[in-house]
Amino acid sequence: MTLHQGHVSLSGSYSTGSAESLFVPSDTSQQESSQQDSADRRTRLAADRTVFAAERTYAAWVRTGLAALASGVGAKKLLEGVVADWMIWGVGTILVLFSAFSFGAAVWRQVFSGAPPPHPDTPRIPPALLIAVNGFLVLVALSALVSIWFGRTGGD
């Protein structure tokens, strides 16, 4: 880059800009700083949105598990006299096992979600609490399964 008659030459060609236009104004560093702060803020907000999305996904898995558990338990009473007992046991077993799977998948998805977001402002749910609550729900599902297998089918 050479200066020739007040013009800047790049690679042997002349540009129309003057040499003064190459100097950076003093407020550019402030603009860069505010842009960096803005980018950092957007990154933190994106990390918060990621945490909230993970919690909504966790809630969806638990909601699905609870619905399957209720359906499995309700199938025993509602299907009585409509279908054979082995079908009641099969449907109830499948629904209750699916509920236990959903509770396990909820914890797995929340605890092992991949790369952590960059320092969110929002705190995450403690993994020990997730494991305790969903472990209890799995035990409830397994006790419902035992009830379906060995409990009375009829209202006698």
Secondary structure, DSSP 8 states (H G I E B T S, - for coil): -EEETTEEEETTEEEEEEGGGGS--TTHHHHHHHHHHHHHHHHHHHHHHHHHHHHHHHHHHHHHHHHHHHHHHHHHHHTTTTS-HHHHHHHHHHHHHHHHHHHHHHHHHHHT-SS--S--SS----HHHHHHHHHHHHHHHHHHHHHHHHS-SS--
